[in-house]
Amino acid sequence: RHFKDKQHFRMVVGSRSKLRPASRPKIVKKKSNKFVRFEADMWKRMNPAWRKPHGMDGRFRRHFKGTPKHVKIGYGSNKKTRFLMPDGFVKFVVNNIAELELLLMHNKKYACEIAHNVSARKRKAIVERAEQLSIKVTNADARLRSEEAE
């Protein structure tokens, strides 16, 4: 989907749920791409997850010119926006209705996400209860069937 600008994006995507967070600070990412393990692109068997280089003569460990950036504390996110989703809520994984009740007083900060292993019947009950408590559910329409199919 193509959007004209950010405001148009918020109008289209944000219109699904009327629930809004208490505050929505601007999220600043200092680095958009991931830190990958040095030379992990050369071999398929090598996991691209970051590993600190330990080689004795390695040019990457010695920060030679032309080598990728290293992981540093300065690339960390702002503490206030660290785990925020783009809509301003913090994700909270829920397995049952009892866990959903924890968000009763925090529905302006947290949005619930139903765990992947919850059945369709329980999902339906969780979504209904979340609507009563005015809690946003990020994956509310997952595993839903239409009424005539039942």
mmCIF file of the C-alpha atoms, coordinates in Angstrom:
data_MODEL
# 
_entry.id   MODEL 
# 
loop_
_atom_site.group_PDB 
_atom_site.id 
_atom_site.type_symbol 
_atom_site.label_atom_id 
_atom_site.label_alt_id 
_atom_site.label_comp_id 
_atom_site.label_asym_id 
_atom_site.label_entity_id 
_atom_site.label_seq_id 
_atom_site.pdbx_PDB_ins_code 
_atom_site.Cartn_x 
_atom_site.Cartn_y 
_atom_site.Cartn_z 
_atom_site.occupancy 
_atom_site.B_iso_or_equiv 
_atom_site.pdbx_formal_charge 
_atom_site.auth_seq_id 
_atom_site.auth_comp_id 
_atom_site.auth_asym_id 
_atom_site.auth_atom_id 
_atom_site.pdbx_PDB_model_num 
ATOM 1   C CA . ARG A 1 1   ? 0.000   0.000   0.000  1.00 0.00 ? 1   ARG A CA 1 
ATOM 2   C CA . HIS A 1 2   ? 1.264   3.467   -0.866 1.00 0.00 ? 2   HIS A CA 1 
ATOM 3   C CA . PHE A 1 3   ? 0.468   6.470   1.287  1.00 0.00 ? 3   PHE A CA 1 
ATOM 4   C CA . LYS A 1 4   ? 0.729   10.114  0.269  1.00 0.00 ? 4   LYS A CA 1 
ATOM 5   C CA . ASP A 1 5   ? 2.292   11.225  3.543  1.00 0.00 ? 5   ASP A CA 1 
ATOM 6   C CA . LYS A 1 6   ? 2.482   10.358  7.259  1.00 0.00 ? 6   LYS A CA 1 
ATOM 7   C CA . GLN A 1 7   ? -0.823  12.029  8.046  1.00 0.00 ? 7   GLN A CA 1 
ATOM 8   C CA . HIS A 1 8   ? -2.604  9.991   5.358  1.00 0.00 ? 8   HIS A CA 1 
ATOM 9   C CA . PHE A 1 9   ? -0.938  6.833   6.754  1.00 0.00 ? 9   PHE A CA 1 
ATOM 10  C CA . ARG A 1 10  ? -2.188  7.622   10.281 1.00 0.00 ? 10  ARG A CA 1 
ATOM 11  C CA . MET A 1 11  ? -5.692  8.314   8.932  1.00 0.00 ? 11  MET A CA 1 
ATOM 12  C CA . VAL A 1 12  ? -5.896  4.981   7.081  1.00 0.00 ? 12  VAL A CA 1 
ATOM 13  C CA . VAL A 1 13  ? -4.031  2.697   9.499  1.00 0.00 ? 13  VAL A CA 1 
ATOM 14  C CA . GLY A 1 14  ? -5.026  4.427   12.745 1.00 0.00 ? 14  GLY A CA 1 
ATOM 15  C CA . SER A 1 15  ? -8.721  4.466   11.895 1.00 0.00 ? 15  SER A CA 1 
ATOM 16  C CA . ARG A 1 16  ? -9.177  0.753   12.706 1.00 0.00 ? 16  ARG A CA 1 
ATOM 17  C CA . SER A 1 17  ? -9.124  1.364   16.448 1.00 0.00 ? 17  SER A CA 1 
ATOM 18  C CA . LYS A 1 18  ? -10.491 4.384   18.251 1.00 0.00 ? 18  LYS A CA 1 
ATOM 19  C CA . LEU A 1 19  ? -8.244  3.671   21.256 1.00 0.00 ? 19  LEU A CA 1 
ATOM 20  C CA . ARG A 1 20  ? -5.322  6.061   21.635 1.00 0.00 ? 20  ARG A CA 1 
ATOM 21  C CA . PRO A 1 21  ? -2.346  6.027   24.026 1.00 0.00 ? 21  PRO A CA 1 
ATOM 22  C CA . ALA A 1 22  ? -2.055  8.601   26.819 1.00 0.00 ? 22  ALA A CA 1 
ATOM 23  C CA . SER A 1 23  ? 1.074   10.073  25.220 1.00 0.00 ? 23  SER A CA 1 
ATOM 24  C CA . ARG A 1 24  ? 2.734   9.443   21.902 1.00 0.00 ? 24  ARG A CA 1 
ATOM 25  C CA . PRO A 1 25  ? 6.344   10.641  21.905 1.00 0.00 ? 25  PRO A CA 1 
ATOM 26  C CA . LYS A 1 26  ? 8.332   10.706  18.686 1.00 0.00 ? 26  LYS A CA 1 
ATOM 27  C CA . ILE A 1 27  ? 10.311  7.483   18.253 1.00 0.00 ? 27  ILE A CA 1 
ATOM 28  C CA . VAL A 1 28  ? 13.873  8.110   17.069 1.00 0.00 ? 28  VAL A CA 1 
ATOM 29  C CA . LYS A 1 29  ? 15.933  5.218   15.738 1.00 0.00 ? 29  LYS A CA 1 
ATOM 30  C CA . LYS A 1 30  ? 19.650  5.999   15.681 1.00 0.00 ? 30  LYS A CA 1 
ATOM 31  C CA . LYS A 1 31  ? 20.379  3.175   13.247 1.00 0.00 ? 31  LYS A CA 1 
ATOM 32  C CA . SER A 1 32  ? 17.779  1.685   10.935 1.00 0.00 ? 32  SER A CA 1 
ATOM 33  C CA . ASN A 1 33  ? 19.648  -1.412  9.738  1.00 0.00 ? 33  ASN A CA 1 
ATOM 34  C CA . LYS A 1 34  ? 20.728  -4.311  11.945 1.00 0.00 ? 34  LYS A CA 1 
ATOM 35  C CA . PHE A 1 35  ? 24.227  -5.055  13.214 1.00 0.00 ? 35  PHE A CA 1 
ATOM 36  C CA . VAL A 1 36  ? 25.256  -8.260  11.461 1.00 0.00 ? 36  VAL A CA 1 
ATOM 37  C CA . ARG A 1 37  ? 28.192  -10.505 12.233 1.00 0.00 ? 37  ARG A CA 1 
ATOM 38  C CA . PHE A 1 38  ? 31.280  -9.616  10.245 1.00 0.00 ? 38  PHE A CA 1 
ATOM 39  C CA . GLU A 1 39  ? 31.588  -11.610 6.984  1.00 0.00 ? 39  GLU A CA 1 
ATOM 40  C CA . ALA A 1 40  ? 28.335  -13.501 7.729  1.00 0.00 ? 40  ALA A CA 1 
ATOM 41  C CA . ASP A 1 41  ? 27.217  -12.689 4.177  1.00 0.00 ? 41  ASP A CA 1 
ATOM 42  C CA . MET A 1 42  ? 30.065  -14.826 2.809  1.00 0.00 ? 42  MET A CA 1 
ATOM 43  C CA . TRP A 1 43  ? 28.835  -18.192 4.106  1.00 0.00 ? 43  TRP A CA 1 
ATOM 44  C CA . LYS A 1 44  ? 25.324  -19.579 4.282  1.00 0.00 ? 44  LYS A CA 1 
ATOM 45  C CA . ARG A 1 45  ? 26.193  -21.689 7.347  1.00 0.00 ? 45  ARG A CA 1 
ATOM 46  C CA . MET A 1 46  ? 27.192  -18.609 9.350  1.00 0.00 ? 46  MET A CA 1 
ATOM 47  C CA . ASN A 1 47  ? 24.517  -17.083 11.554 1.00 0.00 ? 47  ASN A CA 1 
ATOM 48  C CA . PRO A 1 48  ? 24.164  -13.323 10.872 1.00 0.00 ? 48  PRO A CA 1 
ATOM 49  C CA . ALA A 1 49  ? 23.413  -12.607 14.561 1.00 0.00 ? 49  ALA A CA 1 
ATOM 50  C CA . TRP A 1 50  ? 25.933  -10.202 16.104 1.00 0.00 ? 50  TRP A CA 1 
ATOM 51  C CA . ARG A 1 51  ? 29.073  -11.674 17.648 1.00 0.00 ? 51  ARG A CA 1 
ATOM 52  C CA . LYS A 1 52  ? 31.936  -9.641  19.078 1.00 0.00 ? 52  LYS A CA 1 
ATOM 53  C CA . PRO A 1 53  ? 35.102  -10.133 16.993 1.00 0.00 ? 53  PRO A CA 1 
ATOM 54  C CA . HIS A 1 54  ? 38.027  -11.752 18.866 1.00 0.00 ? 54  HIS A CA 1 
ATOM 55  C CA . GLY A 1 55  ? 40.529  -12.391 16.078 1.00 0.00 ? 55  GLY A CA 1 
ATOM 56  C CA . MET A 1 56  ? 44.150  -11.567 16.836 1.00 0.00 ? 56  MET A CA 1 
ATOM 57  C CA . ASP A 1 57  ? 44.824  -9.810  13.532 1.00 0.00 ? 57  ASP A CA 1 
ATOM 58  C CA . GLY A 1 58  ? 41.223  -9.124  12.477 1.00 0.00 ? 58  GLY A CA 1 
ATOM 59  C CA . ARG A 1 59  ? 40.790  -5.823  10.645 1.00 0.00 ? 59  ARG A CA 1 
ATOM 60  C CA . PHE A 1 60  ? 37.218  -5.557  11.863 1.00 0.00 ? 60  PHE A CA 1 
ATOM 61  C CA . ARG A 1 61  ? 38.181  -5.843  15.547 1.00 0.00 ? 61  ARG A CA 1 
ATOM 62  C CA . ARG A 1 62  ? 40.876  -3.218  15.010 1.00 0.00 ? 62  ARG A CA 1 
ATOM 63  C CA . HIS A 1 63  ? 38.353  -0.798  13.428 1.00 0.00 ? 63  HIS A CA 1 
ATOM 64  C CA . PHE A 1 64  ? 40.125  -0.393  10.091 1.00 0.00 ? 64  PHE A CA 1 
ATOM 65  C CA . LYS A 1 65  ? 38.704  2.109   7.630  1.00 0.00 ? 65  LYS A CA 1 
ATOM 66  C CA . GLY A 1 66  ? 35.969  0.644   5.418  1.00 0.00 ? 66  GLY A CA 1 
ATOM 67  C CA . THR A 1 67  ? 34.743  -1.991  7.878  1.00 0.00 ? 67  THR A CA 1 
ATOM 68  C CA . PRO A 1 68  ? 31.179  -1.959  9.287  1.00 0.00 ? 68  PRO A CA 1 
ATOM 69  C CA . LYS A 1 69  ? 30.157  -0.228  12.511 1.00 0.00 ? 69  LYS A CA 1 
ATOM 70  C CA . HIS A 1 70  ? 30.477  -2.024  15.854 1.00 0.00 ? 70  HIS A CA 1 
ATOM 71  C CA . VAL A 1 71  ? 27.736  -2.391  18.447 1.00 0.00 ? 71  VAL A CA 1 
ATOM 72  C CA . LYS A 1 72  ? 28.024  0.429   21.009 1.00 0.00 ? 72  LYS A CA 1 
ATOM 73  C CA . ILE A 1 73  ? 25.877  1.685   23.875 1.00 0.00 ? 73  ILE A CA 1 
ATOM 74  C CA . GLY A 1 74  ? 25.368  4.969   22.052 1.00 0.00 ? 74  GLY A CA 1 
ATOM 75  C CA . TYR A 1 75  ? 23.126  3.280   19.472 1.00 0.00 ? 75  TYR A CA 1 
ATOM 76  C CA . GLY A 1 76  ? 20.600  2.399   22.194 1.00 0.00 ? 76  GLY A CA 1 
ATOM 77  C CA . SER A 1 77  ? 17.049  3.741   22.043 1.00 0.00 ? 77  SER A CA 1 
ATOM 78  C CA . ASN A 1 78  ? 15.601  6.393   24.308 1.00 0.00 ? 78  ASN A CA 1 
ATOM 79  C CA . LYS A 1 79  ? 14.360  4.778   27.528 1.00 0.00 ? 79  LYS A CA 1 
ATOM 80  C CA . LYS A 1 80  ? 10.941  6.416   27.169 1.00 0.00 ? 80  LYS A CA 1 
ATOM 81  C CA . THR A 1 81  ? 10.387  5.033   23.659 1.00 0.00 ? 81  THR A CA 1 
ATOM 82  C CA . ARG A 1 82  ? 12.361  1.763   23.842 1.00 0.00 ? 82  ARG A CA 1 
ATOM 83  C CA . PHE A 1 83  ? 9.591   -0.821  23.493 1.00 0.00 ? 83  PHE A CA 1 
ATOM 84  C CA . LEU A 1 84  ? 6.924   1.405   21.929 1.00 0.00 ? 84  LEU A CA 1 
ATOM 85  C CA . MET A 1 85  ? 5.078   0.264   18.843 1.00 0.00 ? 85  MET A CA 1 
ATOM 86  C CA . PRO A 1 86  ? 4.573   2.905   16.130 1.00 0.00 ? 86  PRO A CA 1 
ATOM 87  C CA . ASP A 1 87  ? 1.027   3.583   17.415 1.00 0.00 ? 87  ASP A CA 1 
ATOM 88  C CA . GLY A 1 88  ? 2.388   4.604   20.856 1.00 0.00 ? 88  GLY A CA 1 
ATOM 89  C CA . PHE A 1 89  ? 1.377   1.522   22.863 1.00 0.00 ? 89  PHE A CA 1 
ATOM 90  C CA . VAL A 1 90  ? 3.645   -1.055  24.524 1.00 0.00 ? 90  VAL A CA 1 
ATOM 91  C CA . LYS A 1 91  ? 2.898   -4.673  23.591 1.00 0.00 ? 91  LYS A CA 1 
ATOM 92  C CA . PHE A 1 92  ? 1.697   -7.067  26.337 1.00 0.00 ? 92  PHE A CA 1 
ATOM 93  C CA . VAL A 1 93  ? 1.242   -10.754 25.435 1.00 0.00 ? 93  VAL A CA 1 
ATOM 94  C CA . VAL A 1 94  ? -1.936  -12.296 26.863 1.00 0.00 ? 94  VAL A CA 1 
ATOM 95  C CA . ASN A 1 95  ? -2.790  -16.008 27.159 1.00 0.00 ? 95  ASN A CA 1 
ATOM 96  C CA . ASN A 1 96  ? -6.160  -15.802 28.932 1.00 0.00 ? 96  ASN A CA 1 
ATOM 97  C CA . ILE A 1 97  ? -8.785  -13.389 30.271 1.00 0.00 ? 97  ILE A CA 1 
ATOM 98  C CA . ALA A 1 98  ? -7.192  -13.308 33.756 1.00 0.00 ? 98  ALA A CA 1 
ATOM 99  C CA . GLU A 1 99  ? -3.999  -11.861 32.248 1.00 0.00 ? 99  GLU A CA 1 
ATOM 100 C CA . LEU A 1 100 ? -6.076  -9.354  30.300 1.00 0.00 ? 100 LEU A CA 1 
ATOM 101 C CA . GLU A 1 101 ? -7.538  -8.047  33.578 1.00 0.00 ? 101 GLU A CA 1 
ATOM 102 C CA . LEU A 1 102 ? -4.034  -6.833  34.550 1.00 0.00 ? 102 LEU A CA 1 
ATOM 103 C CA . LEU A 1 103 ? -4.344  -4.126  31.907 1.00 0.00 ? 103 LEU A CA 1 
ATOM 104 C CA . LEU A 1 104 ? -7.555  -2.703  33.386 1.00 0.00 ? 104 LEU A CA 1 
ATOM 105 C CA . MET A 1 105 ? -5.891  0.427   34.810 1.00 0.00 ? 105 MET A CA 1 
ATOM 106 C CA . HIS A 1 106 ? -3.170  0.593   32.134 1.00 0.00 ? 106 HIS A CA 1 
ATOM 107 C CA . ASN A 1 107 ? -5.197  0.591   28.926 1.00 0.00 ? 107 ASN A CA 1 
ATOM 108 C CA . LYS A 1 108 ? -3.702  3.945   27.858 1.00 0.00 ? 108 LYS A CA 1 
ATOM 109 C CA . LYS A 1 109 ? -0.139  2.594   27.918 1.00 0.00 ? 109 LYS A CA 1 
ATOM 110 C CA . TYR A 1 110 ? -0.334  -1.107  26.994 1.00 0.00 ? 110 TYR A CA 1 
ATOM 111 C CA . ALA A 1 111 ? -1.999  -2.876  24.070 1.00 0.00 ? 111 ALA A CA 1 
ATOM 112 C CA . CYS A 1 112 ? -2.594  -6.588  24.384 1.00 0.00 ? 112 CYS A CA 1 
ATOM 113 C CA . GLU A 1 113 ? -1.486  -9.168  21.861 1.00 0.00 ? 113 GLU A CA 1 
ATOM 114 C CA . ILE A 1 114 ? -3.080  -12.598 22.047 1.00 0.00 ? 114 ILE A CA 1 
ATOM 115 C CA . ALA A 1 115 ? -0.441  -15.356 22.195 1.00 0.00 ? 115 ALA A CA 1 
ATOM 116 C CA . HIS A 1 116 ? -0.021  -17.537 19.115 1.00 0.00 ? 116 HIS A CA 1 
ATOM 117 C CA . ASN A 1 117 ? -1.132  -20.758 20.820 1.00 0.00 ? 117 ASN A CA 1 
ATOM 118 C CA . VAL A 1 118 ? -4.556  -19.532 22.027 1.00 0.00 ? 118 VAL A CA 1 
ATOM 119 C CA . SER A 1 119 ? -7.537  -21.278 20.427 1.00 0.00 ? 119 SER A CA 1 
ATOM 120 C CA . ALA A 1 120 ? -10.099 -19.476 18.280 1.00 0.00 ? 120 ALA A CA 1 
ATOM 121 C CA . ARG A 1 121 ? -12.833 -19.881 20.917 1.00 0.00 ? 121 ARG A CA 1 
ATOM 122 C CA . LYS A 1 122 ? -10.728 -18.370 23.712 1.00 0.00 ? 122 LYS A CA 1 
ATOM 123 C CA . ARG A 1 123 ? -9.530  -15.617 21.340 1.00 0.00 ? 123 ARG A CA 1 
ATOM 124 C CA . LYS A 1 124 ? -13.118 -14.579 20.767 1.00 0.00 ? 124 LYS A CA 1 
ATOM 125 C CA . ALA A 1 125 ? -13.738 -14.324 24.536 1.00 0.00 ? 125 ALA A CA 1 
ATOM 126 C CA . ILE A 1 126 ? -10.529 -12.326 25.047 1.00 0.00 ? 126 ILE A CA 1 
ATOM 127 C CA . VAL A 1 127 ? -11.412 -9.872  22.272 1.00 0.00 ? 127 VAL A CA 1 
ATOM 128 C CA . GLU A 1 128 ? -14.924 -9.357  23.704 1.00 0.00 ? 128 GLU A CA 1 
ATOM 129 C CA . ARG A 1 129 ? -13.568 -8.734  27.217 1.00 0.00 ? 129 ARG A CA 1 
ATOM 130 C CA . ALA A 1 130 ? -10.911 -6.358  25.858 1.00 0.00 ? 130 ALA A CA 1 
ATOM 131 C CA . GLU A 1 131 ? -13.633 -4.347  24.155 1.00 0.00 ? 131 GLU A CA 1 
ATOM 132 C CA . GLN A 1 132 ? -15.508 -4.046  27.458 1.00 0.00 ? 132 GLN A CA 1 
ATOM 133 C CA . LEU A 1 133 ? -12.341 -2.878  29.233 1.00 0.00 ? 133 LEU A CA 1 
ATOM 134 C CA . SER A 1 134 ? -11.439 -0.620  26.255 1.00 0.00 ? 134 SER A CA 1 
ATOM 135 C CA . ILE A 1 135 ? -8.073  -2.312  25.745 1.00 0.00 ? 135 ILE A CA 1 
ATOM 136 C CA . LYS A 1 136 ? -6.542  -2.312  22.285 1.00 0.00 ? 136 LYS A CA 1 
ATOM 137 C CA . VAL A 1 137 ? -5.871  -5.781  20.812 1.00 0.00 ? 137 VAL A CA 1 
ATOM 138 C CA . THR A 1 138 ? -3.180  -5.771  18.138 1.00 0.00 ? 138 THR A CA 1 
ATOM 139 C CA . ASN A 1 139 ? -4.152  -9.090  16.545 1.00 0.00 ? 139 ASN A CA 1 
ATOM 140 C CA . ALA A 1 140 ? -7.905  -9.060  17.205 1.00 0.00 ? 140 ALA A CA 1 
ATOM 141 C CA . ASP A 1 141 ? -8.857  -10.316 13.742 1.00 0.00 ? 141 ASP A CA 1 
ATOM 142 C CA . ALA A 1 142 ? -6.546  -13.366 13.779 1.00 0.00 ? 142 ALA A CA 1 
ATOM 143 C CA . ARG A 1 143 ? -8.263  -16.767 13.459 1.00 0.00 ? 143 ARG A CA 1 
ATOM 144 C CA . LEU A 1 144 ? -11.716 -15.252 13.037 1.00 0.00 ? 144 LEU A CA 1 
ATOM 145 C CA . ARG A 1 145 ? -14.298 -17.041 10.930 1.00 0.00 ? 145 ARG A CA 1 
ATOM 146 C CA . SER A 1 146 ? -17.380 -15.475 9.418  1.00 0.00 ? 146 SER A CA 1 
ATOM 147 C CA . GLU A 1 147 ? -20.781 -16.264 10.959 1.00 0.00 ? 147 GLU A CA 1 
ATOM 148 C CA . GLU A 1 148 ? -22.191 -18.086 7.898  1.00 0.00 ? 148 GLU A CA 1 
ATOM 149 C CA . ALA A 1 149 ? -19.201 -20.458 7.828  1.00 0.00 ? 149 ALA A CA 1 
ATOM 150 C CA . GLU A 1 150 ? -20.002 -21.790 11.318 1.00 0.00 ? 150 GLU A CA 1 
# 
